[in-house]
Amino acid sequence: MKLSVIIAVYNSHEAVARQVKYFQAMNLPNDIEFILIDDGSNPPHKIEDYELSNLTLHHTHDKRPWTQGLARNEGVKLAKGDYILCTDIDHILSEEAILDSYRFTGDKMIFPRYFGVLLADGTLSQEPEVLAEYGLDVTRLKTKRGLYASVHGNTYTMKKSTFDMLGGNSIRHCTYGHHAPSRGGEDGDLNHRWNRYAAKLGILPAVGSRIYMFPIGRYHIDGNLNPKGLFHNLSQEQVAQPNKP
């Protein structure tokens, strides 16, 4: 395998089904694998529900309610690719971004995000009425920002050996029970360590093709993290860890 696409999931069954249909329609090389890490979904995801080439579904059986960083670490351990492409279930990887990652020979690649929605049949829509239905304040489309959201540190391609050398996601920063957006959070902490490593080498991350994202959280007109029940709210709940029996 050249590239391993790793997605940690918790519940979000309909979102995963849409993502799989979306990936099915892509014309990708055979040495790209997909790894779904089910971090305690209820009910658990079942691999027979998803027809996708080179798909691995792994259940963490973790005792925490949900921790994406540690689930990603599990995915990287399973990865056979020289490169890993980690993303969130609310992000939508374009075929171009996956192929950019497949051809990449550097240390790290990041991606600009634009708003989009995966429909039930797995097709991507950026129609204003669809984005509004999923919660985007479409008045922003009249501004210079338009459909552009940002670059997010939680979706990246990295050489697997570099991820391992950096120590992956720190256990200490993964057990808050909620997403910590500061440098102390799981993705912020790993990015900070990569930045220090890159500064010593005098390198910068490459910038790949655009990806897309559902309008959730601060991008949703009401701040909803779970529009249409596609996702979950655990990333923001203040839950002490561990708290499962």
N, C-alpha and C positions, 0 to 999 in steps of 0.2 A: 504494500500500500504506500502511496505517496502522501495522501492527505486523509486525515480523520476529522470529520465534522462532529463536534460533541455538543449535545444539548441536554442540560439537566432539566427535568420536569417534575412538577408536583401537581397532581390532578390535571386540569387543563386538557381533558381528553379530546374535546372537540377541536381545540387549537392544534393539538398534535396530529389529529386526523387530517386537518387542512394542510398542515405543513408537509405531511407525507405525500398527499396528492400533488402538492406543488412541486416537490422534489421528483416525483415520478415522471413529470412532464419534461424534465430537463434532459439534455443530451450530454451526459457526463462520462468521463473516462472510467474504465472498470476498476482502476486502482484508487478510487475514492470510496471510503467507508463512512457510514453514519452510525453514531453511537448515541442512543437515548439512555440517560441515566434516570431511572424512576426512583425518586427520593421519598418514598413512603406514600404514594398515592392511594386513595381509597375510593373505588376499588383499584387494585394494581393494573397498570397497563399490561396488555397481552400482545406478544409479538405476532400472533396469528391474525391480529386485527389490522396489521400494517404490511402491505405488499410493497417492499422497497428493496432493491438490490443492495447487497453488502450492508444490511442493517443488523446491528446488535442492540438488544434491549437488556439492560442490567438493572437489577433491583438492589439498592444499597442496604436495605433492612436496617437502616440507621435508627438510633433511639431518640433522635431529635425530630421536632415537627417538620422542619425543612431547612436545609442549608445548602445553598447552591454551590458555594465554594468547595466544600468537601466532596460533594457529588461530582463536581468537575475533576477534582483530583482522582477520583475513582475512574472517570472516563479516560483520563490521560494514561492511567496505568494499563487500561485495556487497549489503548490506541496502538495500531500497527503502523500508522503513517509516520513518515519523517517529520511532517508538519501537522499541527493541530489547528483547527478552526473552531473556536469556542463562541457560542452565541446564546442569546436568551430566547425563550419560546415566544415572546412578543415581538422579536425581531424577525425580519423576513429576508433571508439571504438571496440576492440575485444570482442567476447563473453566472453572470460576468464576475461577480465577487468571488464565487467558488473557484472559477477557472483562474482568476488572478492568484488566488491562494495556491492552487495546484501548480502553477508555473513559478511561484516565488522561490527565491534562493537566498533571501536575507534572513534577518532575525525576527522581525515583527512587522505586521501590516495592520493598519487600522482602516476604518470605512466610514464615509459620511452617510448619515441617515436621513431619509426622506419619508414622509408619511405615506402609508399605504395600508390596505386591508386585504387579507386573504379571505375570499368568499368560501362558501360551503363546498364548492366544487374544486377548491384549490387554486383558483385563478386570482391574480393580483389586480386590485382596483385602486385607482387614485382619483376616481370621480368625486367631485366636491359633495354631491348628495350622499354618497356612500360614507365618506369620511365624516360628514356631519351626523349620519345615523349612528356611527360608532363613537361619537363624542368630541370630534375636533371642532374647535371654534373656527369656522371657515372664514371669519373676517381677517384672519392672519394671511389668507391667500392673496389679499390685496396689498400686503406689505412686501418689502424687499425680501423677507425671509421666504415667503411663499410656502412650498411644501418641505423646505429644508428644516430639519430638527436640530441635529448636532452630530458630533462624533462622540460615541459612548465607549468608555474604557472597558466595558464588559463584553464587547464583541471584538475579537482580534484573531489574527493568524500568528502563530509563533512556532519557531523551530522547537520540536519536542525536547531536544537536548537542552535548549535554553530554558524552557519551562522547568525541567528537572533540575538544572543547575541553580535556578533561582529558588527552588524549594516549593514551587507550586503555591497554592493558597494556604496561608497560615491558619492552623487550627484555632489559634487564639483569636484571630479576627473573623472566624466563621461561626462563633458560638454566642453572638449577641441575641439571636432569636429574631433579628430583623435586619434589614439592609441598612448599613451605616454609610451614608454618602460621603463622609469625610475621608481623609487619608487613612484613618484607622479601619475603614471597612475592607472587606475581603478583596474587592477588585481594586480599590484605591491603594491598598497596601502592596499588592502584587505589582501594580503599575509603577508605584514609587520605587520599588526595588529594581524593576527593569530600567527606569529612567537613570538611576545611579549607575547601573551596569553599562548602559548605552553611553552615558556621559564619559565614562572612562575610556571607551573605545572610540568616541567621537562619531557616533552613528545616530540616525534618526529613524523612526518608523516609516516604512513606505505607506503610501495612501492608495488603497484599492478602489474599485468601482463602488458605486452607490449601493446601499442596502435600504431596506424599508422597515417601518415600525408601525404597529398599531398605536393609535392615539390613546394612551392610558396615563393615569397619574396626573402629573402636572401639565400634560398635554391634552388632557380630557377637560371639557368645559366645566364639569362638576368635580374634577379631581378623582374620578372613579378609576380604580386599579383593575376592575374586573367587568368591563363592558360586555353585555350579553352572556355573562357567565363563562367566558372563554378561559379565564385565568384563575388567580386566587389572590388573596390579600395578605398572606403570611409574611411577605417580604417587609411589610411595614408594621406588623404587630409587635408590641413590646413583650415578647415571650421569653421567660428565663430558660436557659439551656443547661443540661438536658431536662426534659420534663415528661418524656414518655415512659411508661412502665417497662 
